[in-house]
């Protein structure tokens, strides 16, 4: 089963990074306000970046790497979406 790292652009322009093994379900949860506490307070959200991995450990490691980036570095990673 694949695992995914994703970045959401929140309604206030902030960026949220997470990981999941069911991307469609997780994004739907965020959009319905039943995702992470952070995104619940920053709706609406838009999916702007995804990366696929073979294992959850790889996805979790990449999520950590992305969370260490500056906002400017994250914007470069996601490209013209934001």
C-alpha positions as a Markdown table, in Angstrom:
| # | Residue | x | y | z |
|---|---|---|---|---|
| 1 | Unk | 0.0 | 0.0 | 0.0 |
| 2 | Unk | 1.3 | 3.4 | -1.0 |
| 3 | Unk | 1.7 | 6.3 | 1.5 |
| 4 | Unk | 1.6 | 9.9 | 0.6 |
| 5 | Unk | 3.0 | 13.3 | 1.9 |
| 6 | Unk | 0.8 | 16.2 | 1.0 |
| 7 | Unk | 0.8 | 20.0 | 1.4 |
| 8 | Unk | -2.4 | 21.9 | 1.8 |
| 9 | Unk | -2.9 | 25.7 | 1.3 |
| 10 | Unk | -5.3 | 26.9 | 3.9 |
| 11 | Unk | -7.8 | 29.7 | 3.6 |
| 12 | Unk | -5.5 | 32.2 | 5.3 |
| 13 | Unk | -2.6 | 31.3 | 3.0 |
| 14 | Unk | -0.7 | 29.2 | 5.5 |
| 15 | Unk | 0.6 | 25.8 | 4.5 |
| 16 | Unk | -0.1 | 22.5 | 6.2 |
| 17 | Unk | 2.0 | 19.3 | 5.6 |
| 18 | Unk | 0.8 | 15.8 | 6.5 |
| 19 | Unk | 1.1 | 12.2 | 5.5 |
| 20 | Unk | -1.5 | 9.4 | 4.9 |
| 21 | Unk | -2.1 | 6.1 | 3.3 |
| 22 | Unk | -5.5 | 7.1 | 1.8 |
| 23 | Unk | -5.0 | 10.5 | 0.2 |
| 24 | Unk | -8.6 | 11.0 | -1.1 |
| 25 | Unk | -10.1 | 10.2 | 2.3 |
| 26 | Unk | -7.7 | 12.4 | 4.2 |
| 27 | Unk | -8.2 | 15.4 | 2.0 |
| 28 | Unk | -12.0 | 14.9 | 2.3 |
| 29 | Unk | -11.7 | 14.8 | 6.1 |
| 30 | Unk | -9.7 | 18.1 | 6.1 |
| 31 | Unk | -12.2 | 19.8 | 3.8 |
| 32 | Unk | -15.1 | 18.7 | 6.0 |
| 33 | Unk | -13.4 | 20.1 | 9.1 |
| 34 | Unk | -12.7 | 16.7 | 10.6 |
| 35 | Unk | -9.0 | 16.6 | 9.8 |
| 36 | Unk | -6.1 | 18.0 | 11.8 |
| 37 | Unk | -6.9 | 20.6 | 14.5 |
| 38 | Unk | -4.8 | 23.2 | 12.6 |
| 39 | Unk | -6.7 | 22.8 | 9.4 |
| 40 | Unk | -10.1 | 22.9 | 11.1 |
| 41 | Unk | -9.3 | 26.4 | 12.2 |
| 42 | Unk | -8.0 | 27.5 | 8.8 |
| 43 | Unk | -10.6 | 26.3 | 6.3 |
| 44 | Unk | -11.0 | 26.1 | 3.4 |
| 45 | Unk | -8.1 | 24.0 | 2.3 |
| 46 | Unk | -6.7 | 23.2 | -1.2 |
| 47 | Unk | -4.3 | 20.3 | -2.1 |
| 48 | Unk | -1.3 | 21.8 | -3.7 |
| 49 | Unk | 1.4 | 19.1 | -3.5 |
| 50 | Unk | 1.7 | 15.3 | -3.1 |
| 51 | Unk | 4.5 | 12.8 | -3.1 |
| 52 | Unk | 4.0 | 9.0 | -3.2 |
| 53 | Unk | 6.1 | 6.5 | -1.2 |
| 54 | Unk | 6.2 | 2.7 | -0.8 |
| 55 | Unk | 6.1 | 2.7 | 3.0 |
| 56 | Unk | 4.7 | 4.9 | 5.7 |
| 57 | Unk | 8.1 | 5.2 | 7.2 |
| 58 | Unk | 9.4 | 6.9 | 4.0 |
| 59 | Unk | 6.4 | 9.2 | 4.0 |
| 60 | Unk | 6.8 | 10.1 | 7.6 |
| 61 | Unk | 10.5 | 10.9 | 7.1 |
| 62 | Unk | 9.7 | 13.1 | 4.1 |
| 63 | Unk | 7.0 | 14.9 | 6.0 |
| 64 | Unk | 9.5 | 15.7 | 8.7 |
| 65 | Unk | 11.9 | 17.0 | 6.1 |
| 66 | Unk | 9.3 | 19.2 | 4.5 |
| 67 | Unk | 8.3 | 20.6 | 7.9 |
| 68 | Unk | 11.9 | 21.7 | 8.5 |
| 69 | Unk | 11.8 | 23.8 | 5.3 |
| 70 | Unk | 11.2 | 27.6 | 5.4 |
| 71 | Unk | 8.0 | 28.9 | 3.9 |
| 72 | Unk | 9.9 | 30.1 | 0.9 |
| 73 | Unk | 11.5 | 26.7 | 0.4 |
| 74 | Unk | 8.0 | 25.1 | 0.6 |
| 75 | Unk | 6.7 | 27.5 | -2.0 |
| 76 | Unk | 9.5 | 26.6 | -4.4 |
| 77 | Unk | 8.7 | 22.9 | -3.8 |
| 78 | Unk | 5.1 | 23.3 | -4.7 |
| 79 | Unk | 5.7 | 25.6 | -7.6 |
| 80 | Unk | 3.2 | 27.9 | -9.2 |
| 81 | Unk | 0.1 | 26.6 | -7.2 |
| 82 | Unk | 0.7 | 29.1 | -4.4 |
